[in-house]
Amino acid sequence: MDRDKQPAIHRELETTATRLLGRVVFYGLLVLTFLTAIPYGTAQPWSEGIFQCAVFAFALLFIVEGYLSGSWRFVGSMILLPAILLVGFAWIQSVPFWESNLAAATSGKVWLAISSDPYESQHFALKAGSLTLAGYLMLRYLNSRRRLSALITVILGVSVASAAFGILRQGLQRRQSGFVLPYLLLDSGYGQFINRNHFGFLAEMALGLGLGLIVARGIRRERVLTYAAILIVIWTALVLSGSRGALLAMIVQLVLTFLIFVRGRTKTESDASKSFHRRVWHGARSVVTQAALAIALIVIVIIGVIWIAGDPLVTHLRDASSELQTGQSETHLGTRRRDIWRDTWSLVKANPIAGVGLGGYWTAIPQYHDASGKETPQQAHNDYLELLASGGIIGFSIGLWFVVMLIKQVRRAIGSADPLYAAASWGALIALAGIAIHSLFDFGLHKTINSLIFVWLIAIIVVAATRTDTTHQLKRA
């Protein structure tokens, strides 16, 4: 039956059901975000399976809602195309295409795939596919300022809860046994994470988002102190975690925040000043002032970090210099980042086109790991290098395509006329800048909660960019 010819009561029921399903999916994703953060950031197979089943269940509700509303599309969904291609490429890598030369020595045929571990490549495709689907659902249902505020609250809430738990654990844990969760051993990891660097990724994203909201004036003045208090807790936990990559990323984030703040003030003052000579003088003077203030900010942050973290931080920084120095270590374990990067580059040169399979790095690297063999790296400790090793030029090109598309979205999003959308976009940009720096040294996005928050930040940028485009089209009309 034609929808226009249906009785009015039927159309009203469909509208009500559509709205209800939309709310269930959106707020269900927010609840899922909180639950995903609890079991070590969803790092174990059983918790990953629950997460993926929940996302697919929300997708079924979305299909029903799309049928009732007559549409399953969203304008900004093109940003997800590179992710979809990467998922498809992972599946292709896992498919056995040719017969092994060893088949004659076996009782049956042995077929090989591009991936050194087809099962892990399929697991990567399933995990990345569920995250991509979650991103699509968020893009569709993040359609109001109220929902944007709710998403921001959840991101900050998950992070500050993790930070508070980390501080509490650091202050109270005295036994080697697990603290609340069985694998949270003494002097191991931070917060609910088994690896302290993974907590650093979560803290960076929340810290960047909060800083952007405050500096870009996306929140009311009476709430600034509340947001500042939340960020202080997150910053303190980040420093106490002792993650060196997180500290470096945090410093970059603070400098970027400072530049955004100065940019806003300079733009306001230049608009108020109509004299050309005054604008030139102001611009020359502001460059010197900005440089001096940026240096002062870095010094103050470093002093604060040392004051809070103390001797453990000094020890971690001393260890960092040994990881990057040339020459072989005495134990020849090959676990230093420089050794891992060197061996990974050898793997890249041996498999340049299609890589060794997304998710198959850990299986392929032992062949190129020049060390005693007592310990073998499971990750490259550099997500860019690992993408190149696992996906080859094909996978890395897909990643670059995504970055280019995201940059275009950011340029439109920060120009939003709505203060909340613009400030949230600035915050997401600061958060992603921290992730880009930290990913040079660690692999925190491998954990589901971090990759999920990463997807939410991208959704914020895309929704703001779409809203800006719509506003411009209405003005032209």
C-alpha positions as CSV (number, residue, x, y, z in Angstrom):
1,M,0.0,0.0,0.0
2,D,1.2,3.5,-0.8
3,R,2.4,5.2,2.3
4,D,0.6,8.4,1.4
5,K,-2.7,6.6,1.1
6,Q,-2.5,4.9,4.5
7,P,-4.9,6.0,7.2
8,A,-3.6,8.8,9.4
9,I,-3.5,6.6,12.5
10,H,-1.2,4.1,10.7
11,R,1.2,6.9,9.7
12,E,1.2,8.2,13.2
13,L,1.9,4.8,14.6
14,E,4.8,4.3,12.2
15,T,6.2,7.7,13.1
16,T,6.0,6.9,16.8
17,A,7.7,3.5,16.3
18,T,10.4,5.1,14.1
19,R,11.2,7.6,16.8
20,L,11.2,5.0,19.5
21,L,13.5,2.7,17.6
22,G,15.9,5.6,16.9
23,R,16.1,6.4,20.6
24,V,16.7,2.8,21.5
25,V,19.6,2.5,19.0
26,F,21.2,5.8,20.0
27,Y,20.9,5.5,23.7
28,G,21.7,1.8,23.5
29,L,25.0,2.7,21.8
30,L,25.8,5.1,24.7
31,V,25.1,2.4,27.3
32,L,27.2,0.0,25.2
33,T,30.1,2.5,25.4
34,F,30.0,2.4,29.2
35,L,29.8,-1.4,29.3
36,T,32.6,-1.8,26.7
37,A,35.0,0.2,28.9
38,I,34.6,-2.2,31.9
39,P,36.2,-5.6,31.1
40,Y,39.8,-4.3,30.4
41,G,38.5,-2.1,27.7
42,T,37.0,-5.1,26.0
43,A,40.2,-6.9,25.2
44,Q,39.2,-10.6,25.5
45,P,37.4,-12.7,22.9
46,W,34.3,-13.2,25.0
47,S,33.8,-9.5,25.6
48,E,34.6,-8.6,22.0
49,G,31.9,-11.2,21.0
50,I,29.3,-9.6,23.2
51,F,30.2,-6.1,21.8
52,Q,29.8,-7.3,18.2
53,C,26.5,-9.1,18.9
54,A,25.2,-5.9,20.6
55,V,26.1,-3.8,17.5
56,F,24.5,-6.3,15.1
57,A,21.4,-6.3,17.3
58,F,21.2,-2.5,17.0
59,A,21.7,-2.9,13.3
60,L,18.6,-5.1,13.1
61,L,16.6,-2.4,14.9
62,F,18.0,0.1,12.5
63,I,16.8,-2.0,9.5
64,V,13.3,-2.1,11.0
65,E,13.4,1.7,11.6
66,G,14.7,2.3,8.1
67,Y,11.8,0.2,6.6
68,L,9.2,2.2,8.6
69,S,10.8,5.6,7.7
70,G,11.5,4.6,4.1
71,S,15.2,5.4,4.2
72,W,18.4,3.8,5.4
73,R,20.8,6.5,4.2
74,F,22.8,9.3,5.9
75,V,24.6,12.1,4.0
76,G,27.9,11.8,5.8
77,S,28.2,8.0,5.5
78,M,30.8,8.3,2.7
79,I,33.5,8.7,5.3
80,L,33.0,5.1,6.1
81,L,33.8,3.9,2.6
82,P,37.6,3.4,3.3
83,A,36.8,1.4,6.4
84,I,34.4,-0.8,4.4
85,L,37.1,-1.4,1.8
86,L,39.6,-2.3,4.5
87,V,37.2,-4.8,5.9
88,G,36.7,-6.3,2.4
89,F,40.4,-6.4,1.8
90,A,41.0,-8.3,5.1
91,W,38.5,-10.9,4.0
92,I,40.3,-11.2,0.6
93,Q,43.6,-11.7,2.4
94,S,42.1,-14.6,4.4
95,V,40.8,-16.5,1.3
96,P,43.1,-19.4,0.2
97,F,44.0,-18.8,-3.5
98,W,46.8,-21.2,-4.3
99,E,48.1,-24.6,-3.5
100,S,51.3,-24.9,-1.5
101,N,54.5,-26.5,-2.8
102,L,54.4,-28.7,0.3
103,A,51.2,-30.4,-0.8
104,A,53.2,-33.3,-2.3
105,A,54.7,-34.1,1.1
106,T,51.3,-34.2,2.8
107,S,48.3,-36.5,2.6
108,G,46.1,-33.8,1.2
109,K,46.2,-30.4,-0.5
110,V,47.5,-27.3,1.4
111,W,46.1,-24.0,0.3
112,L,47.6,-20.7,1.2
113,A,46.2,-17.2,1.5
114,I,47.8,-13.8,1.4
115,S,47.4,-13.6,5.2
116,S,49.9,-15.4,7.3
117,D,47.0,-16.0,9.7
118,P,43.7,-16.2,7.8
119,Y,41.7,-16.7,11.0
120,E,43.1,-13.5,12.6
121,S,42.4,-11.6,9.4
122,Q,38.8,-12.7,9.5
123,H,38.7,-11.7,13.2
124,F,40.0,-8.3,12.2
125,A,37.4,-8.0,9.5
126,L,34.6,-8.9,11.9
127,K,35.9,-6.4,14.6
128,A,36.5,-3.6,12.1
129,G,33.2,-4.3,10.5
130,S,31.3,-4.0,13.8
131,L,33.0,-0.7,14.5
132,T,32.2,0.6,11.1
133,L,28.6,-0.4,11.5
134,A,28.5,1.3,14.9
135,G,29.9,4.4,13.2
136,Y,27.1,4.3,10.6
137,L,24.5,4.0,13.3
138,M,25.9,6.9,15.2
139,L,26.0,9.1,12.1
140,R,22.4,8.3,11.4
141,Y,21.1,9.0,14.9
142,L,23.4,11.8,16.1
143,N,20.9,14.3,14.7
144,S,20.4,16.9,17.4
145,R,22.3,19.1,19.9
146,R,20.7,17.2,22.8
147,R,22.1,13.9,21.5
148,L,25.5,15.5,20.8
149,S,25.6,16.7,24.4
150,A,24.7,13.2,25.6
151,L,27.5,11.7,23.5
152,I,30.0,14.2,24.8
153,T,28.9,13.4,28.4
154,V,29.4,9.7,27.8
155,I,32.9,10.1,26.4
156,L,33.9,12.3,29.3
157,G,32.1,10.2,31.8
158,V,33.8,6.9,30.7
159,S,37.2,8.6,30.8
160,V,36.8,10.3,34.2
161,A,35.4,7.1,35.7
162,S,38.4,5.1,34.3
163,A,40.8,7.8,35.6
164,A,39.2,7.8,39.1
165,F,39.4,4.0,39.2
166,G,43.1,4.2,38.1
167,I,43.9,6.7,40.9
168,L,42.0,4.6,43.4
169,R,43.7,1.4,42.3
170,Q,47.1,3.1,42.5
171,G,46.5,4.3,46.0
172,L,44.9,1.2,47.4
173,Q,46.3,-1.9,45.7
174,R,48.9,-3.6,47.8
175,R,48.5,-7.2,46.9
176,Q,49.7,-9.0,43.8
177,S,46.2,-10.4,43.2
178,G,43.8,-8.6,40.9
179,F,42.2,-5.4,41.9
180,V,38.4,-5.8,41.3
181,L,39.2,-7.6,38.0
182,P,41.4,-10.7,38.2
183,Y,44.0,-9.6,35.6
184,L,44.6,-6.2,37.2
185,L,47.8,-7.2,38.9
186,L,50.0,-5.0,41.1
187,D,52.3,-2.6,39.1
188,S,50.6,-3.8,35.9
189,G,48.6,-1.5,33.6
190,Y,46.5,1.4,34.8
191,G,42.8,1.9,35.5
192,Q,40.9,-1.1,34.1
193,F,43.5,-1.6,31.3
194,I,46.2,-4.3,31.5
195,N,48.6,-2.0,29.6
196,R,49.0,1.6,30.9
197,N,49.5,2.9,27.3
198,H,46.0,1.8,26.4
199,F,44.6,4.0,29.3
200,G,46.7,6.8,27.8
201,F,44.7,6.6,24.6
202,L,41.4,6.9,26.3
203,A,42.6,9.8,28.5
204,E,44.0,11.7,25.5
205,M,40.7,11.5,23.6
206,A,38.7,12.8,26.5
207,L,41.2,15.5,27.4
208,G,41.3,16.8,23.8
209,L,37.5,16.8,23.5
210,G,37.1,18.7,26.8
211,L,39.8,21.2,26.0
212,G,38.2,22.0,22.7
213,L,34.8,22.5,24.2
214,I,36.2,25.0,26.8
215,V,38.6,26.9,24.6
216,A,36.2,27.2,21.6
217,R,33.4,28.2,24.0
218,G,31.0,25.4,23.2
219,I,29.7,25.2,26.8
220,R,28.0,27.8,29.0
221,R,30.2,29.7,31.5
222,E,28.6,28.2,34.6
223,R,29.7,24.7,33.4
224,V,33.3,25.6,32.6
225,L,34.5,24.8,36.1
226,T,32.7,21.4,36.1
227,Y,34.4,20.5,32.8
228,A,37.8,21.8,34.1
229,A,37.5,19.6,37.2
230,I,36.8,16.6,35.1
231,L,39.8,17.3,32.9
232,I,42.0,17.8,35.9
233,V,41.2,14.3,37.1
234,I,41.8,12.8,33.7
235,W,45.1,14.7,33.3
236,T,46.3,13.7,36.7
237,A,45.6,10.0,36.0
238,L,47.3,10.3,32.6
239,V,50.4,11.7,34.2
240,L,50.3,9.0,37.0
241,S,49.9,6.2,34.5
242,G,53.5,6.9,33.3
243,S,52.8,6.3,29.6
244,R,55.5,8.2,27.8
245,G,53.7,8.2,24.5
246,A,50.6,9.7,26.3
247,L,52.7,12.4,27.9
248,L,54.1,13.4,24.6
249,A,50.7,13.4,22.9
250,M,49.3,15.4,25.8
251,I,51.9,18.1,25.4
252,V,51.1,18.4,21.7
253,Q,47.4,18.6,22.5
254,L,48.0,21.4,25.0
255,V,50.1,23.4,22.5
256,L,47.4,22.9,19.8
257,T,44.7,24.0,22.3
258,F,46.8,27.1,23.1
259,L,47.1,27.9,19.3
260,I,43.3,27.5,18.9
261,F,42.7,29.9,21.8
262,V,45.1,32.5,20.4
263,R,43.5,32.1,17.0
264,G,40.1,32.9,18.4
265,R,41.3,35.9,20.3
266,T,43.3,37.2,17.3
267,K,40.4,36.8,15.0
268,T,38.1,38.7,17.3
269,E,40.6,41.6,17.8
270,S,41.4,41.9,14.1
271,D,37.7,42.1,13.3
272,A,37.3,44.9,15.8
273,S,40.3,46.8,14.5
274,K,39.7,48.4,11.1
275,S,43.2,50.0,10.7
276,F,45.5,48.2,8.4
277,H,48.6,49.3,10.3
278,R,47.2,48.3,13.6
279,R,46.5,44.8,12.2
280,V,50.0,44.5,10.8
281,W,51.5,45.6,14.2
282,H,49.2,43.3,16.1
283,G,50.1,40.4,13.9
284,A,53.9,40.9,14.3
285,R,53.6,41.3,18.0
286,S,51.3,38.3,18.4
287,V,53.8,35.9,16.7
288,V,56.4,36.7,19.3
289,T,53.9,36.6,22.1
290,Q,52.4,33.3,21.0
291,A,55.9,31.7,20.8
292,A,56.8,32.9,24.2
293,L,53.5,31.8,25.8
294,A,53.8,28.4,24.0
295,I,57.3,27.8,25.4
296,A,56.1,28.9,28.9
297,L,53.1,26.5,28.6
298,I,55.4,23.6,27.8
299,V,57.7,24.4,30.7
300,I,54.8,24.7,33.1
301,V,53.3,21.4,31.9
302,I,56.6,19.6,32.2
303,I,57.2,20.9,35.7
304,G,53.6,19.8,36.7
305,V,54.2,16.4,35.2
306,I,57.4,15.8,37.1
307,W,55.9,17.1,40.3
308,I,53.0,14.7,40.2
309,A,54.6,11.6,38.7
310,G,57.9,11.9,40.5
311,D,60.6,9.2,40.4
312,P,58.6,6.5,38.4
313,L,58.3,8.9,35.5
314,V,62.0,9.6,35.5
315,T,62.6,5.9,35.4
316,H,60.2,5.5,32.4
317,L,61.9,8.3,30.5
318,R,65.3,6.8,31.1
319,D,64.0,3.5,29.7
320,A,62.7,5.4,26.6
321,S,66.2,6.5,25.7
322,S,67.4,3.0,25.8
323,E,64.6,1.7,23.6
324,L,65.6,4.1,20.8
325,Q,69.4,3.9,21.0
326,T,71.4,2.1,18.3
327,G,73.3,-1.1,18.7
328,Q,72.3,-4.5,20.2
329,S,71.2,-4.8,23.8
330,E,73.1,-7.1,26.2
331,T,70.3,-9.6,26.3
332,H,69.6,-9.4,22.6
333,L,65.8,-9.9,23.2
334,G,64.9,-7.5,20.4
335,T,62.0,-6.1,22.4
336,R,63.1,-2.4,22.1
337,R,60.9,-0.3,19.9
338,R,63.8,0.5,17.6
339,D,64.5,-3.3,17.1
340,I,60.9,-4.0,16.5
341,W,60.6,-1.2,13.9
342,R,63.7,-2.4,12.1
343,D,62.4,-6.0,11.9
344,T,59.0,-4.8,10.8
345,W,60.5,-2.8,8.0
346,S,62.3,-6.0,6.8
347,L,58.8,-7.6,6.8
348,V,57.4,-4.7,4.8
349,K,60.1,-5.0,2.2
350,A,59.5,-8.7,1.8
351,N,55.7,-8.2,1.4
352,P,55.2,-4.7,-0.1
353,I,52.0,-5.0,-2.1
354,A,49.4,-6.8,0.0
355,G,51.2,-7.3,3.3
356,V,51.0,-10.3,5.5
357,G,47.4,-9.9,6.4
358,L,45.5,-7.6,8.7
359,G,45.7,-9.3,12.0
360,G,48.5,-11.6,10.8
361,Y,51.5,-9.5,11.9
362,W,52.2,-11.5,15.0
363,T,52.5,-14.7,13.0
364,A,54.7,-13.3,10.3
365,I,57.2,-11.2,12.3
366,P,59.1,-14.1,13.9
367,Q,60.7,-14.9,10.6
368,Y,62.2,-11.4,10.4
369,H,62.8,-10.9,14.2
370,D,66.6,-10.7,14.6
371,A,66.9,-11.6,18.3
372,S,67.4,-14.5,20.7
373,G,63.9,-15.8,20.2
374,K,63.0,-15.7,23.9
375,E,60.4,-13.0,23.3
376,T,58.6,-12.2,20.1
377,P,56.7,-8.9,19.5
378,Q,52.9,-9.2,19.0
379,Q,52.5,-5.7,17.6
380,A,54.8,-3.3,15.8
381,H,54.4,-0.5,18.5
382,N,53.6,1.8,15.6
383,D,50.2,1.6,14.0
384,Y,51.3,3.2,10.8
385,L,54.1,0.8,10.3
386,E,51.9,-2.1,11.3
387,L,49.3,-1.1,8.8
388,L,51.9,-1.0,6.1
389,A,53.2,-4.4,7.1
390,S,49.8,-6.0,7.4
391,G,48.1,-4.4,4.5
392,G,51.0,-3.5,2.2
393,I,50.7,-0.6,-0.1
394,I,47.0,-1.4,-0.8
395,G,46.0,-1.2,2.9
396,F,48.2,1.8,3.6
397,S,46.7,3.6,0.6
398,I,43.2,3.0,1.9
399,G,44.3,4.4,5.3
400,L,45.7,7.5,3.5
401,W,42.5,8.0,1.6
402,F,40.6,7.9,4.9
403,V,42.9,10.6,6.4
404,V,42.4,12.9,3.4
405,M,38.6,12.5,3.6
406,L,38.7,13.2,7.3
407,I,40.8,16.4,6.9
408,K,38.2,17.7,4.4
409,Q,35.5,17.0,6.9
410,V,37.4,18.7,9.7
411,R,37.8,21.9,7.6
412,R,34.1,22.2,7.1
413,A,33.1,21.1,10.7
414,I,35.1,23.7,12.5
415,G,33.4,26.4,10.5
416,S,30.0,25.4,11.9
417,A,27.8,28.4,12.9
418,D,26.5,26.5,15.9
419,P,28.9,27.0,18.8
420,L,28.4,23.5,20.2
421,Y,29.1,21.7,16.9
422,A,32.1,23.9,16.1
423,A,33.6,23.5,19.6
424,A,33.0,19.8,19.6
425,S,34.7,19.6,16.2
426,W,37.7,21.5,17.6
427,G,37.8,19.1,20.6
428,A,37.6,16.1,18.4
429,L,40.5,17.5,16.3
430,I,42.7,18.0,19.4
431,A,41.8,14.5,20.5
432,L,42.7,12.9,17.2
433,A,45.9,14.9,17.0
434,G,46.9,13.2,20.3
435,I,46.0,9.8,18.9
436,A,48.0,10.5,15.8
437,I,51.1,11.2,17.9
438,H,50.7,8.4,20.4
439,S,50.1,5.8,17.6
440,L,53.7,6.4,16.5
441,F,54.8,4.5,19.6
442,D,51.9,2.3,20.8
443,F,48.8,0.3,19.6
444,G,46.0,1.6,21.9
445,L,43.5,1.6,19.1
446,H,43.6,-2.2,19.1
447,K,41.4,-2.1,22.2
448,T,37.7,-1.9,21.5
449,I,36.8,0.9,23.9
450,N,39.5,3.1,22.4
451,S,38.6,2.4,18.8
452,L,34.9,2.9,19.7
453,I,35.6,6.4,21.2
454,F,37.8,7.1,18.1
455,V,34.8,6.3,15.9
456,W,32.5,8.6,18.0
457,L,35.0,11.5,17.5
458,I,34.9,11.0,13.8
459,A,31.1,10.9,13.9
460,I,31.1,14.2,15.7
461,I,33.2,15.8,13.0
462,V,31.2,14.4,10.1
463,V,27.8,15.4,11.6
464,A,29.1,18.9,12.2
465,A,30.5,19.1,8.7
466,T,27.2,17.9,7.3
467,R,25.3,20.4,9.3
468,T,27.6,23.2,8.0
469,D,27.0,22.1,4.4
470,T,23.3,22.1,4.9
471,T,23.4,25.6,6.4
472,H,25.4,26.9,3.4
473,Q,23.0,25.3,1.0
474,L,20.0,27.0,2.7
475,K,21.7,30.4,2.6
476,R,22.4,30.0,-1.1
477,A,18.8,29.0,-1.8
